[in-house]
């Protein structure tokens, strides 16, 4: 029986390579069977959520829907919310979409089947809205403890340089420095014999876009998400007493006054 082969740094993770193929196939199947943009979008979100909920640590949970701030402000609809699984949901609908507390939100992920200029501009708008809402609870942008903002696209319909130029045009240091992860870069960016290339794009030091291609885009995305997620939870340092206070700040869960707790 062949033993487990540990992945070497800089090499493809064979398990995640199979997951990439599986996810791309699910999205391509939906594209072949329907032209409805909502159906296509839901299949992309479902494939990513399914992958995350199979691989994320038990302290994380991937859902879709909205979050609400303690003052009652509602977020835009979010394709994927990676949340601290210790928190209860405020609501879950029949289609699986949820309403989560802002305190529970570790990361938000915009999911795109194909990244084009129009989608890039929509992502910028949503990122700014989430960034404004999170300041009700979390520290200033750029500090550990706030909401991580990520973009996950299965393919890119434009070159990586074009994605970066549109997304980071006019960026200032105070805007959300979200990361863009692409499973399959545009054909013009496929310049290697090692296999199909993905990519990630981010704002380096709050100033210049950094564009990096990768032979293992899904495992790189996953690695960043769990590492940054744990750093975020560590910076927040919420204990179970904090969680109890947070839960009650969003909703009066019971019909009895808190002063009568434990009374028979």
C-alpha angles and dihedrals in degrees: 000000000000114000125232112278112217113222115252120223111265094021132102118271100229094205093053090043087062090047090053091053091047094050095046090049091053092052093044090050091054090048091052094049102043143024093199108120093209092054091047092048094048092051091053092049092045093051092051094044091049091052093047096047090052095050109026119100115263090255090066130067130187118215139152129232136058139322125215129210122230088257091056101257112150124220124226115268106284124208094213131006117191104205140182100263092213090076122083120234119249090216142351121199129212091258090057096254115137146201110228134185115253089231089064097051113107098165142355121214126199108207122207130179092205125009115224133157094269092053092046091057091049089052091054091052095050092045090056092050093050091046091054094048096048093060089074087074112008135061128268118301115277095033124109113259099049128105114290111225119207137172120210118191125177093209140001122231091192133047120272093248089054092050090051095046093052097041098046099035108133093000117167127199092254095059122095110278095211123175125237117212120190123189094200121024122212116284091251089060093051097101104146140081092214093088137277114335129226125185148206127211127193142155108269112219090341091290121069130033113249116206120195128176120210139190090212107045098157096050090045090052092048093047093053093046097052095038094049090040092057091045088052094051090047091053092049092048094192113175126196091269088058090048091054092052092046093051092053092048090064102041141003094237098186134046094227125084116256090238089066095054110138094014117134 
